């Protein structure tokens, strides 16, 4: 039996959950090409915008305008007050495959990851097993830093599928390197640049390929493992302190109103989930 309660089913593939400035849950559905907002108290949901290039990571500028990653065209889009979705930044000079998850900080700086290579094609061709071997090394790719004015630069080099990203209570940035099977941490300078890269948690022994993450007030990192029907709370050094069972594989997490929100699906392979409605939003009271 799962520890979670299913809040919403019928998704294709949910990703990028975030608590918005209004306190509600925002999330993307890849294959419905929609960003949605959901009130956890009432269950009311509405479509915020449609993203033909496939939405993923979400965040907000200091003035409240929404930023959303458009995966397939490797751009960050901005939702204007009048409802128009416009280009905020072009990541094609940095991202080496689909753009993915994103963290937007209080200054409006966005850190955006990308696949680095065609992961889904590789899994379709040879399965996941070769990637689980200790000797297998994923292609490296940069992490992009998008300034509030839309200018783009490299924040860090050679990450192995940079994915979910968060800020620790002490101001450091932690990022899931999915295909390095671990969490990496950086110091963040006043200008947003990153330095002193080091391991926050090595997770291969727990069979965790970290996808989405969410940082709690105590500095613990909730991790969606992408290979298992659980969400894990991990502390610096790699200790797993809590484990929440979900009804199917957990790919993304968020903390909203003291609840852990999990985006789940049976797989991430497009040939399975794009044509069906097997995705769910699941919640666990923290």
C-alpha positions in Angstrom: 0.0 0.0 0.0 1.3 3.4 -0.9 1.8 6.0 1.8 0.5 8.7 -0.4 -3.0 9.8 -1.4 -3.8 10.3 -5.1 -4.8 13.9 -5.5 -5.3 13.9 -9.3 -5.0 11.2 -11.9 -5.4 11.3 -15.7 -2.1 13.1 -16.3 0.1 12.1 -19.2 3.4 12.9 -17.5 3.6 15.5 -14.7 6.9 17.4 -14.1 8.3 20.6 -12.6 5.9 20.9 -9.6 6.4 24.2 -7.7 4.5 26.2 -5.1 3.6 29.5 -6.8 3.6 33.0 -5.3 -0.1 32.6 -4.7 0.5 29.4 -2.6 -1.0 27.1 -5.2 0.6 24.1 -6.9 1.9 24.7 -10.4 3.0 21.8 -12.6 3.7 20.9 -16.2 2.2 18.0 -18.2 4.7 17.1 -21.0 2.4 15.5 -23.5 -0.7 17.6 -23.0 1.7 20.6 -23.5 0.1 22.4 -20.6 1.2 24.3 -17.5 -1.6 23.9 -14.8 -2.3 25.3 -11.4 -4.1 23.4 -8.7 -5.5 24.5 -5.4 -4.7 21.8 -2.9 -7.5 22.9 -0.5 -10.3 22.9 -3.0 -9.1 20.6 -5.7 -9.9 23.3 -8.4 -7.5 23.2 -11.4 -7.0 25.4 -14.4 -4.7 25.7 -17.4 -2.2 28.5 -17.1 -0.7 28.3 -20.6 0.0 25.9 -23.5 3.6 25.2 -24.5 3.8 23.5 -27.9 7.5 22.7 -27.4 6.7 20.7 -24.3 6.8 22.4 -20.9 9.0 21.4 -18.0 10.7 23.5 -15.3 8.8 26.4 -13.8 9.7 29.6 -11.8 8.9 33.2 -11.2 10.6 36.5 -11.8 10.5 38.9 -8.8 7.6 40.8 -10.4 5.5 37.6 -10.4 5.7 36.7 -14.1 6.0 33.0 -14.8 9.0 31.4 -16.5 8.6 28.0 -18.1 11.1 25.8 -19.9 10.1 24.8 -23.5 12.0 21.6 -23.7 12.2 20.6 -27.4 13.2 24.0 -28.7 15.5 24.6 -25.8 14.1 27.9 -24.6 12.8 29.6 -21.5 9.5 31.4 -22.1 7.9 34.2 -20.1 4.1 34.6 -19.5 3.3 38.3 -19.7 0.5 39.9 -17.6 -1.8 40.0 -20.6 -1.5 36.2 -21.2 1.0 36.2 -24.1 3.8 33.6 -23.9 7.1 35.2 -25.2 10.7 34.1 -25.5 12.7 35.0 -22.4 16.0 33.1 -23.3 17.4 30.9 -26.0 19.5 28.0 -24.6 20.5 26.5 -27.9 24.1 27.7 -27.5 24.4 25.8 -24.3 21.9 22.9 -24.0 23.0 19.8 -26.0 19.6 18.2 -26.0 16.1 18.9 -24.5 16.1 21.5 -21.8 14.6 20.3 -18.6 14.1 21.3 -15.0 14.7 24.9 -13.7 15.3 26.8 -10.5 14.5 30.6 -10.5 16.0 32.4 -7.4 14.7 35.4 -5.6 16.7 37.7 -7.9 15.1 36.2 -11.0 18.1 34.2 -12.1 17.2 30.9 -13.7 19.4 27.8 -13.6 18.3 25.4 -16.3 19.4 21.8 -16.9 19.2 19.6 -20.0 19.3 16.0 -21.0 22.7 16.1 -22.6 21.8 13.4 -25.1 18.7 11.5 -26.3 18.1 9.4 -23.2 14.8 8.0 -24.3 16.2 6.7 -27.6 19.1 5.1 -25.7 16.7 3.4 -23.3 14.4 2.3 -26.2 17.5 0.8 -28.0 19.2 -0.9 -25.1 17.2 -0.6 -21.9 18.2 1.0 -18.6 20.6 -1.8 -17.6 23.8 -0.5 -19.3 23.3 2.8 -17.5 23.2 1.2 -14.1 26.7 -0.4 -14.5 29.3 1.5 -12.4 31.6 1.8 -15.4 29.1 3.6 -17.7 29.6 7.3 -17.9 26.9 9.6 -19.3 27.8 12.4 -21.7 28.5 15.7 -19.8 26.5 18.8 -20.5 26.5 22.4 -19.2 24.1 23.9 -16.7 22.7 27.2 -18.1 22.4 30.4 -16.1 19.8 32.8 -17.4 20.0 36.4 -16.1 16.7 38.3 -15.4 17.2 40.2 -18.7 17.3 36.9 -20.6 21.0 36.8 -21.3 22.5 33.3 -21.1 25.8 31.9 -19.9 27.3 28.7 -18.7 26.9 28.2 -14.9 28.8 24.9 -14.7 30.3 22.4 -17.1 30.2 18.6 -17.5 27.1 17.6 -15.5 25.6 14.2 -16.0 22.0 15.0 -16.9 21.5 18.1 -14.7 17.9 17.9 -13.4 16.0 19.0 -10.3 17.6 22.0 -8.5 17.1 23.7 -5.2 18.6 26.2 -2.8 19.7 25.1 0.7 18.9 27.2 3.7 22.5 28.4 3.8 22.3 29.7 0.2 24.1 26.9 -1.6 22.7 25.4 -4.7 22.1 21.6 -4.9 21.3 19.9 -8.1 20.4 16.3 -9.1 22.8 14.8 -11.5 20.5 12.0 -12.6 23.0 9.8 -14.5 25.8 10.4 -11.9 23.4 8.9 -9.4 24.0 11.7 -6.9 23.4 15.2 -5.7 26.0 17.9 -6.3 26.3 21.2 -4.4 27.8 24.6 -5.3 28.5 27.8 -3.5 26.6 30.7 -5.0 28.3 34.1 -5.3 26.4 37.4 -5.0 26.3 37.6 -8.8 24.8 34.2 -9.2 27.9 32.4 -10.4 28.7 29.0 -9.0 31.9 27.6 -7.5 33.5 24.9 -5.3 31.6 22.0 -6.8 31.4 19.0 -4.6 29.3 15.9 -3.7 26.3 16.5 -1.5 25.1 12.8 -1.6 26.2 9.7 -3.5 23.0 7.7 -4.1 23.9 4.8 -6.4 23.9 2.3 -3.5 20.3 3.2 -2.9 19.4 2.7 -6.6 18.4 6.4 -6.8 18.9 8.2 -10.1 17.7 11.6 -8.7 15.2 13.4 -10.9 13.2 16.1 -9.3 14.1 17.4 -5.8 12.7 19.7 -3.1 14.6 21.2 -0.2 12.9 21.4 3.2 13.4 24.0 5.9 15.9 21.8 7.7 18.2 21.4 4.7 17.1 17.9 3.9 16.5 17.1 0.2 13.5 15.2 -0.9 14.4 13.2 -4.0 12.3 11.5 -6.7 14.4 8.4 -7.6 13.1 8.0 -11.2 13.6 4.2 -10.9 11.4 3.4 -7.8 7.9 4.0 -6.4 9.2 6.1 -3.5 10.3 9.5 -2.5 13.4 9.7 -0.3 14.6 12.4 2.1 18.4 12.7 1.9 20.8 14.6 4.1 24.2 15.9 3.2 26.6 13.0 3.2 24.0 10.6 1.8 22.0 9.4 4.8 18.4 8.5 3.8 16.2 9.7 6.7 12.7 9.1 5.4 11.1 7.0 2.7 7.6 7.6 1.3 6.0 4.9 -0.9 4.1 6.1 -4.0 1.7 4.1 -6.2 4.1 4.1 -9.1 7.5 5.5 -10.0 8.2 9.0 -8.7 9.8 11.5 -11.1 9.3 14.8 -9.4 8.5 16.3 -6.0 7.5 19.6 -4.4 6.7 20.8 -0.9 3.4 22.8 -0.8 1.6 23.7 2.5 3.6 21.1 4.5 2.6 18.4 2.0 5.0 16.4 -0.2 3.6 16.4 -3.7 4.8 13.6 -6.0 4.5 13.4 -9.8 4.3 9.7 -10.7 4.0 7.6 -13.8 4.7 3.9 -14.7 7.7 5.0 -16.9 9.1 8.1 -18.5 9.3 6.6 -22.0 7.3 8.7 -24.4 6.0 5.8 -26.4 4.2 4.6 -23.3 3.0 7.8 -21.5 2.4 10.2 -24.3 -0.5 8.3 -25.6 -2.1 7.3 -22.3 -3.3 9.0 -19.1 -1.4 7.0 -16.5 0.3 9.9 -14.6 -0.8 11.0 -11.1 -0.3 13.7 -8.6 0.1 12.1 -5.2 0.4 13.8 -1.8 1.8 12.9 1.6 1.3 15.0 4.8 4.7 16.0 6.2 
